[in-house]
Amino acid sequence: LGGPMDADEAERMRTFMQEREELVRERKAAQAQRQPQTVPAAAPPCHPPSLPVGMHAPEPQLLRISGVPRLGKEQIRLLLAHFGELRSFSLEPDPTSATTDVAIVSYADVAQEAQAVDRLQGMVLGAGRLKVEAASAPKPLPAEALDVQALEAAALAAQAAVAAPPTPPSDPVRVL
């Protein structure tokens, strides 16, 4: 598992990739037939529209792809690179499955990322389906966790409560 592919596996992967490319071409052709062909009134500008001051173009994000069969790191990297230039790539064993891995990737630009998400989401690969989601970044600590004085006051109050003698009840009850 996870080692180099034998000739049969390599041929199955090539066949899969060819069939996938053919399916994509067929979808594009069918979509083009459904959409009316219009001629633009004017040529598009030769430069991208500028963003308002202070705004930046969206950055690609890290994607978490689960359900990745254990075909080998290079084969999975090649599959994912098929959808665009990879800026980063890692492949780790899935802690919830003995037969799949989790890939963490980011693409060079947002358009490639969107194309990859669209095509990879739900793709049947091996015995399962791929699931693509944004990789979760570490959650920031709540503001109250950063308030050292409040934390110290809470710790002192807890210590005082433990050290203080129990207060007798206001209405004593006899215990027999």
N, C-alpha and C positions, 0 to 999 in steps of 0.2 A: 504494500500500500504506500503510495506517495513516492515510489521510486521511479526509475526511468520507464517509459512506456515500451511495450513490445510492439512488433510490427502491426499486429491486429488492432491494438488500441490506437496506434498512430493513424492507421487507415480509417478507423471509426471516427476519430476526431476530425480528420480532413473531410470525410464525407459529411459529418455533422455541420462543419463550418460552410461547406459548399451548399448544402441544403438550406442552411440559415440565410446565406447571402441570396440564394435564389428566391426564397420566401420574401425577403425584404424587397428585392427588385419587383416581384409580383405585386406586393402591397403598394409600392410607390406607383407602379403603372396603373393599378386599379384606382388609386386615389387621384391620379392625374386625369383619368377618364371621367371621374365623378365631378371634378371641379371645372367650371367653365373657364375657358382660356380668354383672358383679357389682355389687352395691350395697355401698358401704363401710359398715362397722358404725357408725362415728362420723364426724362431719364433721372434715375435716383442720383442724389449727390455723391460725389466721388470721395467724400470723407464722412465718417460716422457723425451722427448728431452729437453735439456737445452736451454734457450733463450740467445741470445747475451747479453753481459754486457750492462747494462743500459736499457734493454727492460724488460717490465713486461707483464705477461699474461693479456689479456683484462679483464676488470671488467664488471660485469653485470650493465646495466643501468636501470634507471627508465622507465617504460612503462606506457603509458596512453591508457586505453582501454575505448572507448566510445561506446554508444549504449547498455549499460548493463541494462537489464530490472530490475525493482525494485522488486526483489525477497527476499531481506533481506541480510544484511551484511554477516552473517555466511554462507548462501547458496552460495553466490558469492565467498567468501574466499575459501570454499571447492572446488568449481569448478576450480578456478585458481590454487589451491594447487595440483590438480590432475596432473598438468603438471610438477611439481617440487617443491622443498622446497622454500617457500616464505621468503625472507629476510625482506621485508616490504610490507604493504598492507593498503590502505585507500580507502574508498568509499564515494563519495560526489554526491549530486544531480547535474545533468547536467544542466548548466544555459541556454542551448538552447532548452531543451525539458522538458515537464512536466511529461513524462512517463519513462525516462531513467536516469541512473546514470553514473558516470565516475569513473573507478577504476584506482588508481595509484599503481603499484606494482613493485617490483624488486625480481628477483629470486636469489638463492644462488650461482649459477654459470652460465656461458655464454651458456653452452650446454643446460641447462634447459630453459634458456631464449629463445634461438633459437627455441627449440621445442615448447614452448608456443606460440611464435609469429606465427610459421608455422601453428599450429593447431587452434589458436583462430582467426586469421585474416579472416574476412568474415563469421565466424560461425553464423548461424541463431540461435538466442536465443530469445524466446518470439516472438514478432512481428517485430523484426528488426535484423540487422546484426551487429556484433561487428567490430570495427575498432581499430587496434592496431598501435600505433606510439610511437616514443621516446618522453618521457615527456620533454617539453622544459625547460631548465634551464634558470635562469634570464640572459639576455644578458648583457655582460660587457659594461660599458660606453665607448664611443669613446675616444681616447687619448686626443683630443682637449677639451673634457669636463673636464678632470682632470688638465688642465693647468690653474692654478689659476690666474697667471699674465695675460694671454691672456683674460680670462673672465673679470678681473677687467678693462683692457684696453678697451674692447668692451663696458662695462657698462659706463665708463667715456665718451667714444666717443658718445654713445647714449644720455647721459645726456647733453653733449655739443651741440649736434645737436638740441635738444629740446629747450635749453636755448638761443641759438644764434638767433639774429634778422634775419628775412628773408632778403636775398640779393636781391637788385633790379635787374630786368632783364637787360641785356646789351642793348637790343633794346626795349625801352619802347613803349608800344602801348597805345593809348588813349582809355579810356573807357568812353563811353557816357552814 
